[in-house]
């Protein structure tokens, strides 16, 4: 048995597993990534990347590459499929982020960019390697792996199961998804299209025969989806002719599909595992929660799972923090997963409503598009900017600062540099107002991160009365917010709340 007990094994080389691998490697942790598929998939199960995930991907150093392969979509347009008229348009331009749009990019492109970044950090995806067994004790996890070269047993310190909806890792830790089929089937095609609609919005078509969706991708490509009846038994995909016939009716003849790159049927399931941590094994992404594609939340939620876990696992794997810190992964992310399952269920029900319920849906959509306050709430929720960890044991708030510990760290208007730019340097970010204790704060923080002085706009937005500080976690959330920038406050947070060994200061 090879001993690699200081290494994290990531099972699955999708966007979730690769995000975790990149962040772990940036933070100095040894990582091995295995993937059962011999070749990268050509199937694009997720296409929409929201603002919060874009911020995270920017901090990992990959956003520019992704942007070059995708298309920015600044709006959601609801179309009456019978008349072609817009019922409502949700403009995302007021989203409180540097990225007030959805980036539509094919999942294989997202995976390729993240894999390239991982390789730059010394982590190469090993394909054709399958996890077949695992056992764990207090000191590590013994895993059995199968490849073309046969079977081997290797010991790792930690295992992250990011191996999708049919997760082997989930099965091996003895847990199951709690939920089931929600009653809807969809037909989907990724294809080149000709359409009179500009590629400036995701379009949802309402029609008595069932809803349709049009997601513009790079170039002339698009994703098309239709609500359908239960497909015939054994039929796994619609034909191009069937997709075109539905488009002719439900999209008013405005969309013509060329040769498809992928055709499939899928069922809508809504389910979640009861917990995300099993000793030294963790579940993330579809291995932990599955739900409707409504709102394009799946991949984005998984990316945030990975971002939340990676920095904590890095501290523990390097012996810098107590393993109890890892409990906060489940405590913070499981409620988010449950909320996403509920939200996407509601969105699916709303989108597929018929009869009197459809009329109520149309009224609700009108309000979303025409009442700024409602529009902003819906846009921020879709972008995952409203998710917070204010109830987490890791969120500590002292004083009267306007921003709250546990919230997503904001970029106030007028601030020259975004938080995501500063987080391109791996580790924590300590933002300080007032320089009286800056040297001592740097000493306390040490190599855990960087200290920056807040500019005027940030001081005003954060609401510090005289001086103050905010410790921003590597995943972009506020851990500590305090009116006082005294080193003792920071030291107590690191030592007591995060259980990190920190040096004394003088």
N, C-alpha and C positions, 0 to 999 in steps of 0.2 A: 504493500500500500504506500503510495506516495503521500508525503505529508505536506500539505499546503494550508495549514490551519490559520494562517494570517490572510488568506485570500477569500474574496467573495465570489461565489459562483452565481452567475446570472443565467437563468434558463429561459431562452427565448430572445430572438434578435429582432423583435418588432420595435416600434417607436418607444414603448415603455421600457423594455429591457435595455435598449441602447441609450436612452436618456439617463437611466440609472448608472450604466457603465461609464458613460462620459463624465458624469459628475463625480463618481467615485474616483476615477482615474485622475481628474483635475485636483481632487483633494488628497492625492497621494496614496490611494489604496490599491493594492494588487487585485486585479479583476480578471476572471475568465468568463467568456460568453460562449455558450453553446446553443446551437439551433438544429432542430431535427431535420428541417428542409435542406436538401442537397444544394438547391439553388435559390436565390432570392425570389420571392413571390412576384408574380405579375398582377395579382389581384389587389385592388385598392379598396379595402373595406372602410377606410376613413379618409376623408378628403379635406374637411374644414378644420383649420387651426385658428383658435380664438386668441384674443388679445393677451390673456394671462399666460397662455402657453408660448405665445410669440415672445413675450418678455423673458421667459425662462430660456427659450432657445437662443435668444440674443445673448444672454449671459454665458451660454455654453460656447458661443463663437460660431454658430451655424446659420443664423437667421438670413444673412445676406445670400448665402448659397441657396437656401430654400426659396427665398423671394424670387430669385432668378429662374426658378423652375415652376412657379405657381402664378396665381392671379389674385390680386387684391380685390375683394368684393365688399363694397361699402354699404350695402343695403340688402334688405329682404323685401321682395315684392310679392304681394298676394294678387293673383290674376283670376278673373272669372273665365274659366275655360270655355264657356259657351260664346262669350262675346269678345274675349281678348282684352277687356278693359281692366285696368288696375283697380282693385278694391281698396288697397291700402299699401303703403310703402313704409317700412321701418328703416329709417336712416340711422346708421351707426356712427355718424361723424362726431356725435357728442360724447362718445364713449371716453371715459376718463383714463386714457392710456395713450402712449405714443403710437399705438397701433389701433386706430378706430375702424377696424375692418376685419373681415374673415379672410384668411389666406387659404384659397382653395388650391391644394397641391396633392397630387397622387401619392398614396401611401408608399409605393415602391421608391419614389423619389425621396420622401422623408427618411425612409430607412437607409437609402444609399448615402445620403448626406451625413446622417448620424454615424453610420458605420465608418465613413471616411474620417470623421472627426475622432472616433474612438481609435482608429488605426494610427492617427497622428499622435495619440497619447500612449501608444504601445499596446493597445487592446485590439486583437484581430478576432473576428467572429469565426468560430470553428463550426462548420456546417456538416450535416450528416451525423451529428452526435446526439444521441437520445438518452435522456434520464430514465432509468428503469427501476431504481430502488434507492431508498435513503433511510438511514437511521441516525439518531443524534444522541449526544450526551451533553453534559454540562460544558464540555470544552470544544466541541466541534460537531460536524455533520459528515458522516461517511456516505458517499453517493456511489452508485454503480452506473457506469456510462457504457453505452454500446455504440460502436462505430464500425466502419468497414474493416478495421484492424482487430475487431473482437471486443470483449468486455474488459473493463478495468474498474477497480475501486479506488477512489481518491477521497482524501479527507480535506474538508474546507472549514473555514471558520463560520461562514454564514452562507445561506442560499436564498436567492430571490427568485420566486416563481413568477415570471412574466410571460408565460407560455400559452396565453389565450383562453378562449372560452371552453376549450376541451382540455384544460390544464392537467398534465400528468403530475405536476408538483402538488396541486390541490388534492388529487386523489391519493397521493402517497402520504400526505400528512393526515389523511383520514377525515377530511371535511367535504361538504357539498354545498352547492348553491341552493339557497332557499328562495323559491319562486317558481315560475314556470311560463308556459306559452300564454301570451296575452290575447291571442285571437286574431291577429292580423298577419297577412302575408303580403310581401312586396315583390314585384319584378323589377330588376335593375339592369342597366346597360351602361358601360363606359364606351363611348364611341365618338368619332368625328361627327360634327353636326353642322347643318346649315339652318340658320334661324334669323328671323327678323328682329329678335330681341337682342339688345346690346348686352355684352358680357359685363354689366355693371351691377348685377344683383343676383342673388339666389332667388329663384321664382317658384312659388307654390301655386299650383293650379287647382282651384276648387271646381268640382263637376259632380253631377248626380251619379255618374258611374264610378266615382272614386277620385281621390286626390292624385296629383302628379307633382313631381319636383324636378327642377332643372338647375344643376350646379355647374357653372362655367369653370373650366379648367384652363390650363395653358394652351395657347394656340387656338385651334378650332375644336378642341376636345370638350366634352361635357359629360356629366353623369346625369342619367335620367332614371327616375323611379316612379312606379305606379302601385297604388293599392290594388290588390287583386283578390279573387276568390282562391280557395285552397287549390293549389296546382294538382294535376293528376298524379296519382301515386307513382313514384319512380322517376318523375320528370324533375330534373334539377335546375333547368334553365329555360326561359322563354326563347323563342326564335326572334330574329331581327324583325321578321314580318309581323309577329304578334306585338312587339314593342312599337313598331311604326303605326300599326292600326290603332293602338291605344293613344299614341301621340296625336294622330290625326283627329281623334274625337276630343280628347281631354285637353289638348293644347291648341285647339282651333286650327290645325293644319299649319302652324307656324314653325314647327320643328321637323327637320328631315334628317334621319340618321344615316351615316355611312357605315362602313365595315366596323363592327364592334370589336373592341379589345377584350371585353369581358361581358358575359351574360350570366345572370344567376337569379334564382329565387331565394328569399330568406324569410324566416319567421321572426316575429318580434317576441323576444323573451325579456322578462324583467326579474332579476334575481341577484342575490348577494350572499357571500359566505358570512357566517356568524362572527368571524373575527379575522384579522389580517396577519396577526403574528402567532406563530406556533414555535415557541422556543427560539431556535436559531434559524428558522425558516419563515419567510415572509411571502405574501401574495400581493400582487399589484395588477392594475389594469383589468382586462377581461377575465383573468384568472380569479379575481376577487369580486367582480361585479359585471353583469351584462344587462343591457337595456336597449330600448328603441334608439335608432339613429336620430330621432327628432331632436333638433337643437344642436346636433353635431357635438355631443358631450363626451362620447365614449373615449376616444383617443386622448382628448384633452384632459379628462379626469385621470386617465392612466398616467399621462405625463406628469401631472401634479402629484400623484401617488409617488412616483419615482423621485421627484424633486424633494418631497417631504422626507422620504426615508433616507436618501443617499447621504445627506450631511450628518445625520444622526449615526448612521451605520459607520461612516468614516471615522467619527470621533471614538466610537466604541471599538471598532476593529483595530485602531491604532493604539488602544489602551489609554486614551486620554479622558474617557468618560465612562461612568458606570453603565452597565448593560440595561439598567432600569430605564435609561433614557429612551430605549427603543419601544417601550410600552406606549409612548406618546404617538408613535406612528398609527397604531390602531385607534387610539383615543381621538386623534385629530382627523384621520381620513375615513374611518368607518362611517361616522355620521354624514360626511360629505357624500360618500357613495350611496348611502340610503336616501339622501335628499335628491341626488341625481336620478336614481331609480324612480322615485315618486314624480319628479318633475317631468321626466321624459315620458312616463306613463300618461300624465295629464296632457302633455303636448300631442302625443299620438292620438289620444281620445278626441282632443279638440280638432286636430287636423283631419281625422277620418269621420267626423260627425256628419250625420245626414238628417233630413227632415227639420223639425223645429230646433233641434240642437245646432244644426248648421246655421240657422238664422241667428241664434245667440252667439255662435262663434264669429260670425261676420260683424256683429255689433262690437264684440270684444276687440277684434282686430282693427276695426275703425278707431276705437279709442286709443289703442296702442300707437297707431300711426299719427294721430292728430292731437293727442294730449302730451306735451313735452315731458311732464313729470313721469307719466306712465311709460312713455317711450324710453326715457333714460334708465328707468328701473329694469325694464325688460332687456334693453341692450347690455347693461352692465351684468345682469344675471347670466345671459347667454355667454358673455365674455369671461365668466367665472371670476369677475372682479369683486363680487359681493361676498364670496366665500371668505370666512374668517375663522380664526382660532381663539377668539376672545375668552372662551370658557376653558381653554387648555391650561394645564398646570405650568406650561412653559411661557405663558403670557403674563408679564408682571408690569403693572402700571403704577407709577408714583406721581402724585401731584395733579396739576390741572392742565396738562398738555392736551391740545385739541384732538390729536390723533390717538388712537387707542391701540394698546398692545394686543397683538393677535390679528390686527387688520393687515391687509395687503399694504405695503409701504407705498405711499402715493408720490407722484411726481407733480408738484404744484406748478401751475401756470407761471411762467417767468423764470423757472429754474433752468439753468443752462445745460446741466448734465443730468440725464435720467439715471434712476437707481439701477436699471439694468446695465448701463454702461459701467458703473462702478463695480457691479458684481461680476464683471468679466475677470476681475482678480479673484481667485478662489478664496472662499472663506466668508467670515462675517464682515459686516460693514458697520462701523460705529460712527454715527453722525453726531457731531458735537457743536453746540452753540456756546461760545465763550472759550477762551484759550487758557484759563487759569490753571487747569489740571491736565492739559493735553499730554504733557510728557509722561505723567504718571499713568494716565489712561492707556497710552501706548505700551507702557511697561506691563500693565495688567493684561491687556489683550494679547500681547506677544505676537506669535506667529499664527494666531487663530484668525486674523483678518487685518483690515486696514482701518485707520482713523482718518476721517475727513472733516473739515470745518464746514458747517452749514452756511449757505449763502442767505441773503436777506429774505428772499422769497420763501425758502424752506423754513426759516425761523418763524416767519409770519404764519405760514400754513400749519406748522406743527404746534404753534401756540405756546412756545416757551416764554415765561414771563421775563426772565433775565438770562439765565443759562439753562442748559438742559442737554439731554442726549437721547439717542434712539439707537438701539442695537438691532440691526436688520439681519435676519437669518440668511443663510445662503440660498434659501428658496424664495426670498423676496418678501417675507412676512416680518412684522415688527415683533420682536421677542420682548425686549425691555424698552419702556418709555418712561423717562424720569425728568422732573423739573430741575433736578440737581445733577451736574456733571462731575460729581465727586467719585474718585476711584473706588471708594469703599462700596458704593452702590453697584458698580459694575462687577467688582470682585465677588460680592455676595450673590449676585445673579448667576455668574458663571459657576461658582463653587456649590451653591445651595440648590439652585433651580435646575441647571444643566448638569450638575455633578461632574464638573471639569476641574481637574487639578490646575490651579493657577498660582503663579509665584507671588510672593509678597512684594510690595512696592515700597519705595523709600522716598 
